[in-house]
Amino acid sequence: MKEIGYYQNRFVDINDKVVPIQERGHQFGDGIYEVIRVYDGNLFTFEEHIDRLEQSAEAIELDLPYSKEEIHNIVQEGLDRSGIKEAEIYIQITRGIYNRQHHYPDGPAVFSMTVRHARKIDESTKERGIDTIVLDDVRWLNCYIKSLNLLPNVMAKQAAMKQGCAEAILHRDGIVTEGSSSNVFIVKSGTVYTHPATNRILNGITRQKVIEIAEKLRIPVEKVHFDLEMLRSAEEVFMTNTSMEIMPVRKIDEIELSTDRPITMKLIEEFQKLI
């Protein structure tokens, strides 16, 4: 098994230096990306991820260099070459190489990819839950685009880590939006609440699956704006993304939450069946 990369129509060693200095993803963050989980050698929710990739490309007026079928073939070949059964596929598409002009170049988009070992989820962490802090959401207003411009997210994550926390919960004028790299859910009186899929959040694929599972289990789901007071008084809080799946929250700033999480644990159990 080995981690591998792909750049401009060829497979490369994961450590090869292949990105030119005038690559627009490097200089401007002018591009989009997706992360796809692989379980036991099988791509999970591939169609949903590529649909979102296409949505992001359309939003920034970027023509994808390959069709969905061609992307699938590249991803599958990369996975086969790596031999990794539990993997994360990172896909990045940029506007390519240009002489650092702000307007779009005329050339074709550039596709790159890595196939890496998936980050292992510590089951004891999932049982205990993670600690979080609350921060202002200072990102741009088109968070539904999965763009390469992640500096505010990176800084929020770093601020959380400096305080010994795993994640930051973001709010905009008191309304909870999402985490620095995750979606946020709360539970009150048996109902699950999460921010609606507007331009203010990334509509996570795991988020979508959790909503589907909750509806299947007949757990009420409200996709509404909720404030910090509601967050802090929640009976259960959990966060979702491709890497950590469904992660309970143990602490928000100095507020310790109950370790009794019946709805969160039901959702985790059903999600494990799904994968």
DOMISE-760573 format. One record per residue: x, y, z of N, C-alpha, C, CB in turn; residue in three letters. Coordinates in pm, whole numbers, padded with zeros to 5 digits, always signed. Glycine has a CB too. Example, Ala and Ser with C-alpha at 12.3 -4.5 7.8 and 13.67 -1.06 7.14 Angstrom:
+01319-00569+00780+01230-00450+00780+01320-00330+00780+01131-00447+00905Ala +01285-00225+00708+01367-00106+00714+01290+00003+00787+01408-00060+00572Ser 
//
This chain:
+00084-00120+00000+00000+00000+00000+00088+00124+00000-00095+00001+00122Met +00049+00223-00079+00125+00348-00080+00034+00465-00116+00243+00340-00179Lys +00062+00579-00056-00011+00701-00087+00043+00757-00218+00001+00805+00028Glu -00047+00801-00305-00005+00849-00436-00076+00979-00470-00032+00744-00545Ile -00025+01046-00574-00085+01169-00622-00114+01162-00771+00005+01287-00592Gly -00183+01265-00817-00217+01276-00960-00214+01424-00995-00359+01212-00993Tyr -00147+01457-01105-00142+01597-01148-00131+01603-01300-00023+01672-01082Tyr -00223+01676-01361-00218+01699-01505-00199+01571-01586-00106+01796-01537Gln -00296+01479-01573-00303+01359-01656-00198+01252-01625-00290+01398-01798Asn -00134+01262-01508-00039+01155-01477-00034+01131-01327+00102+01191-01531Arg -00011+01004-01292+00007+00969-01152+00150+00998-01110-00029+00820-01127Phe +00166+01048-00988+00298+01087-00939+00314+01037-00796+00316+01242-00945Val +00439+01038-00751+00466+01007-00611+00405+01117-00523+00618+00993-00585Asp +00355+01079-00408+00285+01174-00321+00375+01291-00281+00234+01104-00196Ile +00508+01269-00282+00602+01374-00240+00666+01448-00358+00711+01314-00154Asn +00626+01415-00481+00683+01485-00597+00642+01633-00595+00637+01418-00729Asp +00733+01720-00632+00705+01864-00639+00660+01895-00781+00832+01951-00599Lys +00529+01898-00802+00477+01908-00938+00399+02036-00965+00389+01791-00965Val +00368+02116-00862+00285+02236-00882+00374+02354-00919+00202+02268-00753Val +00355+02413-01038+00438+02528-01082+00415+02650-00993+00406+02563-01229Pro +00514+02736-00987+00509+02853-00900+00396+02947-00940+00641+02927-00903Ile +00356+02949-01068+00250+03040-01112+00113+02971-01120+00286+03098-01248Gln +00099+02862-01051-00030+02793-01039-00127+02882-00960-00014+02653-00971Glu -00247+02905-01015-00342+03000-00953-00398+02949-00820-00456+03028-01049Arg -00403+02818-00803-00444+02767-00673-00344+02806-00565-00460+02616-00677Gly -00216+02806-00602-00108+02843-00510-00107+02994-00486+00027+02797-00566His -00127+03073-00590-00112+03218-00576-00240+03290-00533-00065+03276-00706Gln -00355+03240-00575-00481+03308-00547-00582+03226-00467-00544+03350-00676Phe -00556+03097-00450-00662+03012-00396-00777+03001-00494-00712+03066-00261Gly -00745+03013-00624-00846+03018-00729-00882+02875-00772-00796+03102-00850Asp -00964+02811-00690-01001+02674-00722-01097+02617-00620-00878+02587-00732Gly -01129+02491-00637-01227+02421-00555-01172+02283-00519-01364+02408-00629Ile -01238+02218-00422-01189+02085-00383-01302+02001-00326-01077+02098-00280Tyr -01274+01872-00311-01363+01779-00243-01278+01674-00172-01462+01712-00344Glu -01332+01619-00064-01269+01508+00007-01369+01395+00013-01222+01550+00151Val -01328+01278-00037-01417+01163-00046-01361+01050+00039-01435+01117-00194Ile -01444+00990+00120-01401+00881+00208-01415+00747+00136-01483+00880+00340Arg -01321+00658+00164-01323+00522+00111-01327+00426+00229-01199+00493+00019Val -01426+00337+00232-01438+00236+00335-01421+00098+00273-01574+00247+00408Tyr -01324+00023+00324-01299-00113+00275-01286-00117+00123-01411-00207+00321Asp -01219-00018+00067-01195-00013-00077-01308+00043-00160-01163-00147-00125Gly -01417+00085-00095-01534+00134-00167-01552+00284-00147-01660+00060-00120Asn -01573+00356-00259-01600+00499-00253-01735+00523-00187-01596+00562-00395Leu -01738+00614-00088-01860+00644-00015-01917+00778-00061-01835+00644+00137Phe -02042+00778-00103-02114+00898-00148-02037+00973-00258-02140+00992-00030Thr -01979+00898-00351-01902+00960-00459-01989+01054-00542-01839+00852-00549Phe -02107+01008-00580-02195+01089-00665-02228+01223-00599-02326+01013-00696Glu -02257+01220-00470-02293+01343-00399-02176+01441-00397-02338+01311-00257Glu -02056+01388-00376-01938+01475-00372-01911+01539-00508-01816+01395-00326His -01925+01461-00614-01897+01517-00746-02008+01613-00789-01883+01404-00850Ile -02131+01586-00748-02238+01682-00773-02205+01816-00708-02373+01629-00721Asp -02154+01811-00585-02118+01936-00516-01996+02001-00581-02089+01909-00367Arg -01903+01920-00630-01788+01974-00703-01835+02052-00826-01691+01861-00745Leu -01930+01994-00898-01985+02061-01016-02056+02190-00976-02083+01967-01090Glu -02127+02188-00864-02196+02308-00815-02095+02418-00782-02282+02275-00691Gln -01987+02381-00714-01884+02479-00680-01819+02535-00806-01777+02415-00590Ser -01792+02447-00904-01730+02491-01029-01819+02592-01101-01701+02370-01121Ala -01947+02562-01106-02041+02653-01171-02046+02787-01099-02182+02591-01177Glu -02040+02784-00966-02049+02907-00887-01931+03000-00912-02058+02873-00740Ala -01813+02944-00943-01696+03031-00967-01662+03037-01117-01574+02980-00888Ile -01755+02993-01202-01739+03001-01348-01615+02925-01396-01729+03148-01391Glu -01600+02804-01344-01486+02719-01378-01536+02598-01456-01409+02674-01251Leu -01481+02574-01572-01517+02457-01651-01432+02339-01606-01497+02484-01802Asp -01497+02233-01560-01423+02116-01516-01350+02052-01635-01518+02013-01450Leu -01227+02003-01611-01150+01946-01722-01194+01806-01761-01004+01943-01686Pro -01270+01739-01674-01314+01602-01700-01463+01588-01670-01233+01501-01616Tyr -01525+01490-01734-01664+01456-01703-01669+01380-01570-01727+01372-01817Ser -01788+01363-01516-01805+01289-01392-01753+01145-01408-01954+01287-01349Lys -01780+01084-01522-01733+00948-01546-01580+00942-01552-01792+00893-01677Glu -01519+01042-01617-01372+01046-01625-01310+01067-01487-01327+01157-01721Glu -01373+01153-01407-01322+01173-01270-01331+01043-01191-01401+01285-01199Ile -01443+00973-01207-01458+00845-01137-01349+00748-01179-01597+00783-01166His -01318+00742-01306-01215+00649-01355-01077+00684-01299-01211+00650-01509Asn -01045+00814-01293-00917+00857-01238-00909+00821-01089-00896+01009-01258Ile -01016+00852-01017-01019+00824-00874-01005+00674-00849-01149+00877-00811Val -01080+00595-00923-01077+00450-00903-00939+00392-00937-01185+00382-00988Gln -00879+00442-01044-00744+00394-01078-00644+00432-00971-00700+00450-01214Glu -00655+00554-00919-00566+00595-00812-00583+00508-00688-00591+00739-00776Gly -00706+00476-00656-00734+00392-00541-00677+00251-00563-00885+00385-00514Leu -00696+00198-00684-00643+00065-00716-00490+00063-00709-00689+00021-00856Asp -00428+00167-00762-00282+00174-00759-00228+00182-00617-00234+00294-00839Arg -00300+00252-00531-00253+00270-00393-00267+00142-00311-00329+00383-00326Ser -00373+00067-00337-00400-00052-00257-00453-00021-00118-00276-00133-00245Gly -00485+00105-00092-00533+00145+00040-00683+00117+00051-00503+00296+00067Ile -00723+00048+00154-00864+00013+00172-00942+00119+00250-00875-00120+00243Lys -00874+00183+00347-00937+00290+00426-00867+00420+00387-00927+00262+00584Glu -00927+00494+00297-00857+00607+00235-00941+00733+00236-00818+00573+00093Ala -00872+00846+00215-00936+00973+00184-00883+01019+00048-00908+01081+00295Glu -00975+01050-00041-00940+01102-00173-00958+01254-00170-01029+01037-00286Ile -00851+01327-00196-00859+01473-00203-00849+01514-00349-00746+01540-00117Tyr -00951+01582-00398-00954+01631-00536-00946+01784-00533-01084+01584-00611Ile -00861+01840-00617-00848+01985-00627-00846+02026-00774-00719+02035-00554Gln -00924+02127-00807-00929+02177-00944-00909+02328-00940-01064+02140-01013Ile -00813+02377-01018-00782+02520-01022-00788+02571-01166-00643+02548-00960Thr -00772+02703-01180-00769+02761-01314-00632+02750-01380-00811+02906-01307Arg -00539+02683-01314-00413+02651-01378-00306+02758-01367-00436+02624-01519Gly -00223+02767-01469-00104+02851-01466-00129+02980-01545+00019+02775-01524Ile -00088+03092-01485-00106+03222-01549-00004+03318-01490-00252+03275-01530Tyr +00020+03429-01554+00125+03520-01509+00075+03620-01404+00182+03596-01628Asn +00008+03569-01308-00044+03643-01191-00126+03766-01226+00070+03684-01104Arg -00219+03748-01317-00322+03849-01345-00449+03807-01271-00349+03863-01501Gln -00521+03903-01218-00638+03869-01137-00752+03811-01219-00686+03990-01064His -00769+03857-01343-00879+03804-01423-00851+03658-01463-00901+03892-01548His -00957+03589-01506-00943+03448-01539-00854+03427-01662-01082+03386-01564Tyr -00771+03325-01661-00695+03289-01782-00785+03215-01880-00572+03201-01745Pro -00740+03201-02003-00817+03130-02105-00789+02981-02107-00787+03188-02241Asp -00682+02939-02043-00640+02799-02050-00732+02705-01974-00501+02785-01997Gly -00711+02574-01992-00796+02474-01927-00768+02464-01778-00775+02338-01992Pro -00865+02415-01704-00850+02394-01560-00753+02278-01535-00987+02365-01494Ala -00696+02278-01416-00598+02175-01378-00656+02088-01267-00464+02240-01332Val -00649+01957-01288-00702+01858-01193-00587+01793-01119-00787+01750-01267Phe -00595+01790-00988-00497+01716-00908-00570+01636-00801-00392+01811-00844Ser -00502+01535-00749-00566+01444-00655-00460+01376-00569-00652+01340-00729Met -00495+01346-00446-00413+01259-00363-00498+01146-00307-00345+01339-00249Thr -00436+01030-00293-00498+00915-00227-00414+00886-00104-00508+00789-00323Val -00472+00907+00012-00398+00893+00137-00473+00803+00233-00373+01031+00202Arg -00400+00752+00332-00465+00676+00439-00563+00767+00512-00360+00618+00538His -00681+00715+00541-00780+00793+00615-00731+00816+00758-00918+00721+00616Ala -00765+00932+00810-00735+00958+00950-00818+00866+01038-00762+01107+00986Arg -00751+00798+01129-00822+00703+01215-00905+00777+01319-00723+00607+01284Lys -01027+00732+01338-01115+00791+01438-01095+00717+01569-01264+00785+01392Ile -01054+00789+01670-01033+00730+01802-01171+00707+01866-00944+00823+01892Asp -01206+00582+01883-01339+00550+01937-01357+00604+02078-01362+00400+01936Glu -01250+00611+02155-01262+00665+02290-01295+00815+02285-01131+00643+02370Ser -01241+00884+02183-01274+01025+02165-01422+01041+02129-01185+01088+02055Thr -01469+00951+02042-01611+00957+02003-01702+00929+02122-01639+00856+01890Lys -01660+00842+02210-01740+00814+02330-01737+00932+02426-01688+00687+02401Glu -01619+00993+02440-01605+01105+02533-01665+01233+02477-01458+01127+02566Arg -01643+01256+02347-01685+01382+02285-01570+01481+02282-01805+01441+02359Gly -01583+01583+02200-01476+01682+02184-01511+01813+02254-01448+01708+02036Ile -01407+01888+02287-01424+02022+02344-01420+02124+02231-01314+02052+02451Asp -01499+02230+02245-01509+02332+02140-01506+02472+02202-01638+02313+02057Thr -01476+02569+02117-01490+02709+02156-01583+02778+02057-01350+02781+02163Ile -01637+02891+02096-01726+02970+02010-01650+03091+01960-01857+03013+02086Val -01656+03113+01828-01588+03226+01766-01679+03297+01666-01459+03180+01696Leu -01649+03424+01639-01718+03497+01534-01689+03432+01398-01676+03646+01533Asp -01790+03424+01315-01774+03374+01178-01735+03494+01091-01907+03305+01126Asp -01607+03501+01054-01558+03616+00978-01531+03580+00831-01430+03670+01042Val -01586+03467+00786-01561+03423+00649-01644+03504+00550-01592+03274+00635Arg -01616+03480+00420-01695+03548+00317-01837+03491+00315-01628+03534+00178Trp -01923+03546+00230-02065+03512+00235-02105+03399+00141-02146+03633+00202Leu -02009+03336+00076-02041+03225-00015-01980+03095+00033-01993+03257-00158Asn -02010+03061+00158-01952+02941+00219-02004+02811+00158-01979+02940+00367Cys -02110+02819+00078-02162+02699+00013-02068+02650-00096-02300+02727-00046Tyr -01976+02736-00141-01875+02697-00239-01758+02634-00164-01827+02821-00325Ile -01719+02514-00206-01607+02447-00139-01478+02494-00206-01620+02290-00147Lys -01440+02617-00174-01327+02681-00240-01198+02658-00161-01352+02831-00257Ser -01085+02692-00222-00955+02676-00158-00925+02787-00058-00847+02671-00263Leu -01012+02887-00049-00986+03002+00039-01027+02969+00183-01063+03128-00012Asn -00938+02904+00255-00972+02851+00386-00899+02919+00502-00944+02705+00390Leu -00836+03033+00477-00757+03097+00583-00839+03126+00710-00698+03226+00530Leu -00961+03182+00700-01038+03203+00824-01069+03073+00897-01169+03275+00792Pro -01095+02966+00821-01121+02836+00883-00997+02785+00955-01166+02734+00777Asn -00881+02800+00888-00754+02756+00946-00726+02831+01076-00639+02777+00846Val -00748+02962+01076-00721+03043+01194-00816+03008+01308-00731+03192+01161Met -00942+02978+01275-01038+02938+01378-00998+02804+01439-01181+02928+01319Ala -00957+02709+01354-00913+02579+01404-00791+02595+01494-00880+02484+01287Lys -00697+02681+01454-00578+02703+01535-00613+02767+01670-00479+02791+01459Gln -00707+02861+01668-00750+02924+01794-00809+02820+01888-00853+03036+01767Ala -00885+02726+01832-00942+02618+01913-00831+02531+01972-01039+02532+01830Ala -00736+02494+01888-00628+02406+01934-00543+02473+02042-00540+02365+01816Met -00524+02605+02032-00447+02677+02134-00514+02668+02271-00431+02824+02093Lys -00645+02648+02271-00718+02636+02397-00746+02491+02434-00849+02712+02390Gln -00676+02399+02365-00692+02258+02396-00821+02198+02345-00683+02238+02542Gly -00881+02262+02244-01007+02215+02188-00986+02158+02047-01110+02331+02184Cys -01082+02078+02004-01070+02012+01874-01136+02090+01762-01130+01875+01880Ala -01230+02179+01796-01306+02247+01691-01359+02379+01743-01421+02158+01641Glu -01385+02471+01648-01449+02599+01679-01589+02599+01622-01365+02718+01624Ala -01684+02645+01700-01822+02664+01653-01837+02812+01618-01927+02619+01762Ile -01877+02839+01496-01882+02976+01445-02024+03033+01453-01830+02981+01301Leu -02030+03164+01476-02160+03231+01474-02146+03363+01401-02214+03253+01618His -02256+03403+01339-02261+03531+01270-02373+03614+01333-02284+03513+01115Arg -02334+03719+01405-02430+03803+01478-02519+03720+01570-02518+03881+01379Asp -02456+03623+01638-02529+03544+01736-02598+03422+01681-02629+03627+01802Gly -02604+03407+01548-02666+03290+01486-02558+03188+01454-02745+03330+01356Ile -02574+03068+01506-02476+02962+01484-02480+02919+01338-02503+02840+01578Val -02363+02915+01275-02356+02873+01135-02303+02730+01124-02267+02969+01053Thr -02171+02713+01147-02112+02578+01139-01979+02579+01213-02092+02533+00991Glu -01905+02470+01204-01773+02464+01263-01667+02511+01165-01743+02323+01310Gly -01543+02517+01211-01435+02560+01122-01414+02461+01009-01306+02579+01201Ser -01447+02334+01032-01437+02234+00924-01546+02129+00939-01298+02166+00925Ser -01662+02171+00985-01769+02075+01012-01904+02147+01017-01743+02000+01144Ser -02010+02067+01015-02145+02118+01037-02186+02094+01182-02246+02052+00940Asn -02276+02177+01232-02318+02172+01373-02464+02131+01382-02296+02309+01441Val -02492+02039+01474-02628+01998+01506-02648+02009+01657-02656+01852+01458Phe -02770+02045+01698-02804+02040+01840-02934+01961+01856-02819+02185+01899Ile -02957+01915+01978-03080+01840+02010-03147+01907+02129-03050+01690+02041Val -03275+01938+02112-03356+01992+02220-03494+01928+02216-03367+02146+02210Lys -03534+01871+02330-03667+01810+02344-03695+01709+02232-03775+01919+02345Ser -03595+01631+02198-03614+01524+02100-03608+01567+01955-03743+01460+02124Gly -03586+01695+01930-03577+01746+01792-03433+01786+01761-03672+01868+01772Thr -03390+01752+01639-03257+01789+01592-03266+01920+01515-03196+01675+01504Val -03176+02013+01545-03172+02143+01478-03038+02161+01408-03198+02258+01578Tyr -03039+02220+01290-02917+02255+01219-02946+02374+01128-02861+02135+01138Thr -02842+02451+01099-02858+02569+01013-02905+02525+00875-02723+02649+01003His -02997+02598+00813-03041+02562+00677-02927+02572+00577-03157+02651+00633Pro -02941+02500+00466-02836+02497+00363-02845+02622+00276-02849+02369+00275Ala -02798+02733+00331-02793+02861+00259-02649+02887+00216-02847+02978+00348Thr -02625+03007+00165-02488+03043+00128-02397+03061+00249-02488+03171+00046Asn -02454+03062+00370-02374+03086+00490-02299+02963+00539-02463+03137+00600Arg -02335+02843+00488-02267+02721+00531-02235+02634+00411-02354+02642+00632Ile -02143+02539+00432-02120+02435+00334-02218+02322+00364-01971+02384+00337Leu -02294+02281+00264-02392+02174+00283-02318+02040+00281-02504+02179+00173Asn -02268+02001+00397-02185+01882+00406-02256+01756+00359-02138+01864+00547Gly -02181+01667+00297-02239+01539+00252-02277+01455+00373-02140+01462+00162Ile -02191+01451+00475-02228+01379+00598-02348+01446+00664-02108+01375+00696Thr -02354+01578+00661-02471+01650+00712-02598+01600+00644-02456+01800+00690Arg -02594+01589+00512-02711+01543+00437-02751+01401+00476-02684+01550+00286Gln -02651+01315+00494-02679+01176+00530-02738+01166+00671-02551+01092+00522Lys -02689+01249+00761-02743+01249+00897-02889+01292+00897-02660+01342+00988Val -02922+01392+00817-03062+01436+00808-03149+01323+00751-03074+01563+00719Ile -03100+01255+00648-03173+01141+00591-03194+01032+00695-03098+01084+00470Glu -03091+01001+00773-03100+00897+00875-03201+00937+00982-02962+00870+00939Ile -03194+01062+01027-03288+01110+01130-03432+01098+01081-03257+01255+01168Ala -03455+01137+00956-03590+01128+00902-03636+00983+00892-03598+01195+00764Glu -03544+00894+00855-03575+00750+00849-03613+00697+00987-03456+00671+00792Lys -03544+00746+01091-03572+00704+01228-03689+00781+01289-03449+00722+01314Leu -03749+00870+01210-03861+00953+01255-03822+01044+01371-03979+00865+01296Arg -03698+01089+01366-03652+01191+01460-03677+01326+01393-03500+01172+01498Ile -03752+01415+01453-03780+01545+01389-03652+01624+01365-03876+01627+01477Pro -03643+01685+01246-03528+01769+01209-03579+01905+01167-03444+01703+01095Val -03524+02009+01227-03559+02147+01192-03436+02215+01134-03614+02225+01316Glu -03443+02253+01008-03333+02326+00943-03364+02475+00955-03314+02283+00792Lys -03322+02532+01067-03358+02670+01099-03237+02741+01159-03478+02674+01198Val -03245+02875+01163-03142+02953+01232-03165+02940+01383-03145+03104+01187His -03060+02910+01457-03071+02909+01603-02953+02986+01661-03075+02762+01658Phe -02975+03042+01779-02876+03134+01835-02786+03066+01938-02946+03253+01897Asp -02693+03146+01990-02596+03093+02086-02663+03049+02216-02490+03198+02117Leu -02768+03116+02255-02839+03076+02377-02897+02935+02360-02952+03177+02412Glu -02953+02909+02243-03009+02777+02216-02898+02671+02210-03089+02778+02084Met -02785+02708+02151-02671+02616+02147-02627+02579+02287-02553+02679+02070Leu -02611+02678+02371-02556+02655+02505-02653+02583+02598-02516+02786+02567Arg -02782+02587+02565-02881+02517+02648-02923+02383+02587-03005+02605+02668Ser -02857+02341+02480-02893+02216+02413-02866+02095+02502-02817+02202+02281Ala -02947+01992+02483-02928+01867+02556-02816+01783+02495-03058+01786+02559Glu -02801+01792+02362-02694+01724+02292-02644+01814+02180-02743+01586+02236Glu -02516+01807+02153-02456+01878+02040-02360+01782+01971-02382+02010+02086Val -02365+01780+01839-02267+01699+01766-02229+01770+01637-02323+01558+01736Phe -02115+01728+01581-02061+01790+01461-02032+01681+01359-01932+01873+01492Met -02039+01717+01231-02021+01617+01127-01929+01668+01017-02157+01577+01067Thr -01851+01577+00963-01781+01599+00837-01733+01464+00784-01661+01699+00855Asn -01671+01464+00667-01631+01339+00603-01530+01263+00687-01573+01366+00466Thr -01437+01333+00750-01329+01266+00822-01372+01213+00958-01214+01362+00841Ser -01442+01295+01037-01478+01250+01171-01619+01191+01179-01465+01365+01269Met -01690+01191+01066-01826+01134+01059-01919+01210+01154-01824+00981+01096Glu -01966+01146+01261-02052+01213+01360-01977+01217+01492-02191+01139+01375Ile -01950+01337+01540-01869+01353+01662-01946+01429+01769-01738+01425+01631Met -01972+01365+01884-02039+01436+01993-01952+01548+02050-02076+01338+02105Pro -02018+01650+02101-01949+01761+02167-01967+01745+02317-02003+01900+02118Val -01855+01751+02388-01856+01736+02533-01863+01871+02604-01734+01660+02579Arg -01800+01972+02540-01786+02101+02607-01792+02214+02506-01656+02106+02687Lys -01860+02324+02542-01865+02445+02461-01815+02559+02548-02010+02474+02406Ile -01697+02611+02515-01630+02706+02604-01619+02642+02743-01708+02845+02611Asp -01680+02702+02844-01672+02646+02980-01793+02562+03017-01655+02758+03081Glu -01886+02546+02923-02009+02473+02952-01990+02325+02920-02129+02530+02872Ile -02007+02240+03022-01997+02095+03003-02136+02039+02974-01935+02027+03127Glu -02147+01961+02868-02274+01904+02827-02293+01766+02889-02284+01896+02674Leu -02416+01721+02890-02446+01589+02944-02380+01479+02860-02599+01567+02950Ser -02336+01374+02925-02280+01259+02853-02389+01161+02812-02176+01187+02940Thr -02512+01191+02846-02627+01111+02802-02671+01166+02667-02745+01114+02907Asp -02644+01091+02559-02668+01140+02423-02749+01038+02343-02535+01170+02352Arg -02871+01013+02379-02947+00905+02314-02966+00926+02164-03081+00891+02379Pro -02997+01047+02121-03023+01071+01979-02893+01067+01900-03094+01206+01957Ile -02789+01131+01953-02660+01127+01884-02613+00984+01865-02555+01206+01963Thr -02627+00901+01969-02579+00763+01960-02663+00681+01861-02582+00697+02098Met -02792+00709+01853-02876+00642+01752-02828+00675+01612-03024+00682+01769Lys -02798+00803+01590-02753+00847+01458-02617+00786+01423-02745+01001+01453Leu -02527+00780+01521-02396+00718+01498-02413+00571+01461-02306+00732+01623Ile -02499+00503+01533-02523+00360+01507-02576+00337+01366-02622+00302+01610Glu -02671+00417+01324-02728+00402+01190-02627+00443+01082-02857+00486+01177Glu -02546+00543+01111-02445+00584+01013-02344+00472+00993-02374+00714+01059Phe -02307+00404+01099-02214+00292+01085-02272+00181+00999-02177+00236+01223Gln -02402+00159+01010-02468+00060+00923-02461+00105+00777-02616+00038+00965Lys -02475+00234+00755-02475+00289+00620-02341+00270+00552-02511+00436+00622Leu -02232+00287+00629-02099+00276+00567-02049+00134+00563-02000+00362+00640Ile 
//
